[in-house]
């Protein structure tokens, strides 16, 4: 094994999920050719928040990880060994890497966001322009000092490009659209100079700059403009140092906008909007011209390392392409790489004119992915209308189809044998493609939906295809029985009044009949009668409300771990719920992952029968959980997947790999469940992980309080006032559970109470045929940890609810009588006696009343205008209600 490969393997972190490959790149960030010599062919580009060193000869990737926001800038030293990467996010930083080993050498944190970045040719200095305050900062990163050498806030427009003088590391230049700034520093001082742009002298506007470069072997600098000219700067005659420059002349080079200006030895390389790369000599005379690459506007040009110690033989020089001049001398440059605005990277070998496309990726958001059920293929579709099929084992492109602009791909799904690939589009069109040729099958186009297709799914027997769209409508298509390649439209149904978050096929118990269900943000789980549905009539079989306050966000069939068949639902309150697959009733509530945001999507991982896992994505993370679910947080791991948002996740058939998409990048993750088991073991067994969820842990006040309430509940069941001998056992009656929960500060609704009681009551019914009437302390602790709100009750939710009750035009104020009426008639039913009892407790109206009946009588009587009017004003606002009635802190303190 090569030495550098061993070093890279040593650095590999043994996570349960490891990035194995990245498809796609950030087209806004220039690509660097970091080939150190003629034997290695390497390029460096950014894929989201990860840097990629791509060996395009051996088709391998080295991943440079550590940033938590999208990389915005890349710079390389002259010998290509050292590279700097910068990002522009909340925890922004600059990272410096050794490309020979792929290891990080130094990180510079909290730099204010990187607008532009440069590293000196000798690799000693790193400089940047901050996006936070347009500040120029420079470090000697090779020293042990973390403080920058100089920093200067610029009184100019945001500088979008920064570069070092390759022949003098103490000189730099930057530019915005309207000005060029030159810098010079020594041991003591930093000089910053903005030359005047004497438009009157040249009788034409000067500006619209794109990039700046220093001319080799000269004191001149060149700034390319969008009018196709370059502005030439040179030292002022009275200049103290190289920062003091003035405009020398304007030279018109081409008619198209100049987008890139760089140099190679004494040549000036210019990239333009027409997709061409032109080379000029020191007098700005054309030397060579690589015509349009047919790949879009040139956004970056980067040359391989120019090893001046190794000279080309005369034979090799003569074999190189000729200049575009009358002399037609050999044109000598190193290999170079360009990137374009169409997300294309091209490589140009020095010895030939044969341009090679290294990568052609999606240049718009990627939302649609799916894996082939049999082959090692993944289909990736994006809003730019490009569909690509990759062999994810060989890391090679298998096929592609460009549907063109205006044909945004929003959803995809393979059928269960991999014969067809269904593709959904932004305009509601659904195409059924031959999965091999990617051609639309005869009669395979359906345009019944009029809104963006959000999801597609095939039944287990590949007979039915269902789709959901942005109009909250479900569409069903069926494969004709008389022709295996013919598909017919069945019908559509708007069974939800809010967005559909999941569409899922299943199989009816003890049969092979497919079931179709959709889950919506309206909290409804809808099942369709697909067998009896006729043309243009998709029949709804049942509609079940499965949530009370939370919003369901995803669902999947729970693996057959139990005898009972479950549907697993994740909701917006960081909970999992197991629903009986037949009755749709909640059978268990469990604590879900709490990694920054709630789950967005869950998928099953297919492993041998003794191992079961699910994978999920949150807003920006990917995670994995060991089954069976019990609420133990140590059974879950998660890490950053896409800093700009994860939009989809799928698993390959053997679940060895997971694939996520976010932005314009698709990431391939290798699954290592052994690491997850090891991590879970470190978290402890039995009740230990659940005690860690309690404030203070096992020895904390909450755990002690829970034990006290547990044993006090046994006393309650035996009557508190009795003088008889008490029996203290290991169980309490299920009816005591709500009282214990409320005593602990968790106030469940009546539905939540019923779910908790039923969860314990029927926990053994499938196995024994008997119900449970008592609960032990261990089960009580787990029940509390799984059911209580993850983050408590934020005061803003109380204020939002109160504002809703008061009405939009009420200025947050509500009539006392209306409030009491709403409390009794809206939401869960509260009877008048119950409301009287609650108000008696909250407002302490009962005085000397000693029993429930007396307290109720006091409050009910007070409605005639005595006590209640004294403690509750006629008009109530949110501050008064939360502070005086509920006893919460005032809004000002809460905020």
C-alpha positions, 0 to 999 in steps of 0.5 A, spaced: 500 500 500 502 506 498 505 510 504 500 516 503 494 511 502 496 508 509 496 515 512 489 517 510 487 510 512 490 512 519 486 518 519 479 515 518 474 516 523 470 510 525 463 513 525 457 509 524 456 513 518 462 515 514 462 519 507 464 514 502 463 519 496 460 525 494 457 526 487 456 534 485 460 540 487 459 547 488 460 551 481 461 558 485 467 555 488 473 555 483 476 548 481 484 548 483 489 543 479 493 541 484 497 535 480 504 536 483 507 532 477 506 529 471 505 522 474 499 524 479 493 528 476 489 531 482 484 536 482 481 540 488 473 542 489 468 543 494 462 539 495 458 543 500 462 543 506 467 538 504 473 539 500 474 533 495 481 531 492 479 527 486 484 523 482 481 523 476 486 517 473 485 512 479 477 515 480 478 516 487 476 521 492 480 524 498 475 528 503 477 534 507 472 534 512 471 539 518 467 545 515 460 546 518 458 551 512 458 551 505 466 552 503 466 559 499 473 559 497 479 555 495 486 557 494 493 553 493 500 554 494 505 554 488 507 547 489 500 545 490 502 541 496 498 546 501 491 548 500 486 553 504 479 552 504 474 557 507 467 558 509 462 563 510 457 560 516 456 561 523 462 557 525 466 560 520 473 558 519 479 557 514 482 550 514 489 549 511 491 542 509 497 537 506 494 535 500 500 529 500 496 526 506 490 529 506 490 531 513 489 538 516 495 542 518 491 548 522 485 551 523 483 558 524 476 559 527 471 565 527 474 569 522 468 573 520 466 569 514 470 568 508 468 572 502 475 571 498 481 567 500 489 567 497 495 563 499 502 565 497 506 562 492 511 560 497 505 557 502 507 562 508 501 567 508 494 566 508 490 572 507 482 573 506 477 578 505 471 578 511 464 578 508 462 580 515 465 587 515 469 587 508 476 586 513 482 584 510 486 579 514 493 576 513 496 571 517 503 567 517 500 561 518 507 557 519 508 560 525 505 558 532 502 565 533 494 565 532 494 572 531 494 575 524 499 579 522 495 585 520 487 586 519 484 592 516 477 594 515 476 596 508 473 603 506 470 600 499 465 595 496 465 588 498 472 585 495 470 579 491 477 576 489 484 576 492 490 574 490 498 574 491 503 576 487 506 570 485 513 573 485 513 577 491 509 574 497 508 581 500 504 584 495 497 582 494 491 585 490 483 585 490 477 587 487 470 589 487 466 590 481 468 598 481 475 598 484 482 594 485 485 595 491 493 593 492 496 591 498 503 591 501 506 589 508 513 588 511 515 587 518 511 593 521 506 596 516 501 594 512 499 599 506 493 599 502 492 603 496 486 604 492 488 607 485 484 612 482 480 610 475 481 616 470 475 615 466 476 622 463 483 621 460 481 614 457 474 617 455 470 611 457 468 608 463 473 603 467 470 598 471 466 592 472 472 588 474 472 580 475 479 578 477 486 581 478 492 578 476 500 580 477 504 580 470 510 575 471 517 579 470 514 586 471 511 591 476 504 591 472 498 588 474 492 586 470 484 587 472 479 583 467 473 587 465 466 585 463 467 589 457 472 584 454 478 589 456 483 589 461 486 595 465 493 595 466 496 598 473 503 599 474 507 603 480 506 610 481 513 614 479 513 616 486 511 610 489 514 608 496 512 600 495 508 596 490 502 598 493 502 605 490 499 603 483 496 607 478 492 606 471 497 605 465 492 603 460 486 600 457 487 594 452 481 591 449 482 584 448 475 580 446 468 582 445 465 578 450 466 579 458 472 577 461 471 572 467 478 569 469 485 573 469 491 569 471 498 567 469 503 562 467 510 563 467 510 569 462 503 568 459 497 571 461 491 566 461 484 569 460 477 566 460 471 569 458 463 568 457 463 565 451 467 559 454 474 560 451 481 560 454 486 565 451 493 566 452 497 572 451 504 574 452 507 580 456 505 585 451 498 582 451 499 579 444 495 573 442 499 566 443 494 561 443 486 560 443 482 554 446 476 555 442 469 554 446 469 548 450 461 548 449 461 547 457 458 554 458 462 561 461 469 559 464 469 561 471 476 558 473 482 556 470 488 552 474 494 550 472 498 544 474 505 545 478 510 548 474 516 544 476 522 548 473 527 543 475 524 538 470 526 540 463 522 537 457 526 534 452 526 537 445 522 531 442 517 533 447 517 540 446 516 539 439 510 534 440 506 540 443 501 543 440 503 550 436 501 557 438 496 561 434 501 565 431 505 566 424 511 562 427 507 557 430 512 555 435 510 549 440 506 552 445 509 550 452 504 550 458 502 545 464 496 541 464 490 546 466 483 545 468 477 549 467 470 550 471 464 553 468 457 556 470 454 549 468 457 545 473 462 542 468 470 541 470 474 540 464 481 538 463 486 540 458 493 536 457 499 540 455 501 535 450 494 535 446 488 539 444 483 534 446 479 537 452 476 532 457 470 533 461 472 530 468 465 532 471 458 534 469 454 535 475 447 538 477 447 546 477 441 546 480 438 543 487 437 536 487 431 533 490 430 526 487 434 520 488 432 513 488 436 506 488 436 500 484 433 494 487 437 489 484 443 493 481 448 497 484 445 504 481 443 510 484 438 515 480 439 522 481 435 528 478 435 535 479 431 542 478 436 543 472 432 537 468 438 532 468 437 525 470 444 521 472 445 514 473 451 512 477 454 505 479 456 507 486 460 501 487 465 503 481 463 510 481 462 511 474 456 514 470 452 509 467 447 513 463 444 520 463 438 524 460 437 531 460 430 533 460 432 541 459 430 547 462 423 548 465 423 540 466 425 540 473 425 533 476 422 533 483 421 526 485 423 519 482 422 511 484 424 505 481 419 499 481 421 493 485 424 489 480 428 495 477 424 495 470 421 502 470 423 508 473 418 513 475 420 521 474 415 526 477 416 534 475 415 541 477 409 542 473 405 535 475 407 531 469 409 523 471 413 519 466 415 512 466 422 510 463 425 504 461 430 504 467 436 501 462 435 506 456 431 512 460 427 512 454 419 514 456 415 507 455 409 508 450 403 511 454 408 512 460 406 520 460 401 522 465 399 529 466 393 529 470 396 533 476 397 540 476 402 541 481 409 539 483 410 532 484 412 531 491 413 523 492 412 517 488 412 510 490 411 503 487 407 497 490 411 491 492 408 487 486 410 493 481 402 493 479 401 500 482 404 507 482 402 512 486 404 520 487 403 526 491 403 533 489 403 540 492 396 540 491 395 535 497 392 530 492 394 523 491 394 520 484 394 512 482 396 509 476 396 502 475 399 497 470 395 494 465 394 486 466 394 485 458 400 488 457 406 488 462 409 495 459 402 499 459 400 503 464 393 506 466 391 512 470 386 510 475 384 516 479 386 522 484 383 524 491 384 530 495 384 527 501 388 532 505 387 539 506 394 540 508 401 538 505 402 530 504 409 528 508 409 521 506 406 516 501 407 509 503 405 502 500 404 496 504 401 489 504 395 487 508 396 482 513 395 474 511 395 476 504 399 479 498 394 485 497 397 492 496 395 497 501 396 505 500 396 510 505 398 517 505 400 521 511 399 529 512 400 535 516 393 535 517 395 530 522 390 525 518 393 518 516 389 516 510 388 509 507 385 508 500 381 502 497 385 501 491 382 494 489 375 497 488 377 504 485 375 505 478 377 510 473 377 517 475 375 515 482 380 513 487 376 511 493 378 513 500 377 507 505 379 510 512 381 517 515 384 517 522 387 523 526 393 520 529 396 526 532 393 532 537 398 537 537 404 535 534 405 534 526 407 528 523 413 528 519 414 521 516 412 514 516 415 507 515 413 500 516 416 498 523 420 491 521 417 485 524 420 485 531 414 484 534 408 479 533 404 486 532 404 489 526 406 497 526 407 503 522 412 507 525 411 515 525 415 521 527 412 527 529 415 535 530 415 534 537 421 529 537 417 523 538 416 516 535 409 513 535 408 506 533 401 505 530 397 498 530 397 497 522 390 495 522 386 499 527 391 505 526 391 506 534 397 509 538 400 503 541 407 506 544 410 513 544 418 513 544 423 519 545 426 520 538 432 523 536 434 531 538 439 533 534 438 540 532 431 539 529 426 534 528 426 528 523 424 530 516 424 523 513 425 515 516 427 509 512 428 502 514 435 498 513 434 491 511 439 487 515 439 480 517 433 478 522 437 479 528 439 486 526 434 492 525 435 499 524 432 505 521 436 511 518 433 518 518 435 525 516 433 532 520 434 539 517 441 538 516 443 531 519 443 524 517 442 519 523 441 512 525 438 508 530 438 501 533 431 497 533 427 495 537 425 503 539 425 504 547 427 511 547 434 510 549 438 516 546 445 512 546 442 507 541 442 513 536 447 517 532 447 523 528 452 527 524 452 533 519 450 531 512 448 537 508 449 544 512 444 547 507 439 542 508 438 535 507 432 534 502 432 526 501 435 520 504 434 513 501 438 506 502 441 501 497 438 494 497 443 491 502 443 497 506 451 497 506 450 504 503 445 510 505 445 516 500 442 523 502 442 530 497 442 537 499 443 543 495 447 540 489 450 535 492 449 527 493 453 524 499 454 516 499 455 514 506 458 507 508 454 504 514 458 501 520 452 498 525 458 495 530 460 502 532 453 504 533 452 498 538 459 500 541 457 507 543 450 504 545 454 500 550 458 505 553 451 509 555 449 504 560 444 498 560 437 498 564 435 504 567 442 508 566 440 511 560 434 514 562 436 516 569 441 521 564 435 524 561 432 526 568 435 533 571 441 531 576 441 524 574 440 518 578 441 521 584 438 528 582 432 531 586 427 529 580 429 522 580 428 522 588 422 526 587 419 520 582 420 515 587 417 519 593 411 520 588 411 512 586 410 510 593 406 515 596 401 513 590 401 506 593 399 510 600 393 513 596 391 507 593 390 504 600 387 511 603 392 516 606 388 517 612 388 509 614 391 507 621 391 500 618 398 496 616 400 499 609 403 494 604 409 497 600 410 493 593 413 494 587 407 496 583 402 502 583 395 502 579 395 504 572 390 509 574 395 513 579 400 514 572 396 521 571 397 524 578 404 522 578 406 525 571 402 532 573 406 532 580 412 531 576 410 537 572 408 534 566 401 536 564 398 531 559 392 532 555 386 527 556 388 523 550 396 523 552 393 520 558 389 515 555 395 513 550 400 512 556 394 507 560 393 503 554 401 503 552 402 499 559 395 496 559 396 492 552 403 491 553 403 484 554 396 482 550 399 480 544 404 475 547 399 473 553 392 475 551 392 479 558 392 486 560 396 489 565 393 493 571 399 495 575 406 499 573 413 498 576 418 504 577 422 502 572 416 502 567 414 509 570 421 512 569 421 510 561 414 512 560 415 519 563 422 520 559 418 518 553 412 522 553 414 528 557 415 534 552 422 534 550 423 541 551 418 543 556 413 548 554 416 554 552 412 561 554 411 563 547 407 557 545 402 559 551 402 567 548 401 564 541 395 560 543 392 566 547 393 570 541 389 565 537 383 565 542 383 572 542 383 573 535 387 577 530 383 584 531 383 583 539 390 586 540 391 580 545 385 582 549 379 577 550 373 578 554 372 573 561 366 570 559 368 568 552 375 565 555 371 561 560 366 559 554 372 557 549 375 553 555 369 549 556 367 548 548 374 548 544 379 542 544 378 537 549 372 537 553 372 541 560 365 540 564 363 546 568 364 542 575 371 541 572 373 548 570 370 550 577 375 546 580 381 548 576 379 555 577 379 554 585 386 551 585 389 556 580 386 562 583 385 560 591 378 562 591 376 556 596 378 559 602 376 555 608 372 550 603 375 543 605 372 539 600 371 538 592 364 540 592 365 546 597 370 549 592 366 548 586 360 551 589 364 557 591 367 558 584 360 557 580 357 562 585 362 567 584 360 567 576 354 571 579 359 577 580 362 576 587 369 572 588 371 571 580 370 578 578 374 580 584 380 576 582 379 576 574 378 582 570 372 583 565 378 583 560 384 579 560 390 579 556 396 574 555 400 577 561 395 577 566 393 570 564 400 567 564 402 571 570 396 571 575 392 565 573 397 560 571 403 563 575 408 563 570 413 568 569 412 575 566 413 575 558 418 580 559 422 575 563 421 570 559 423 573 553 
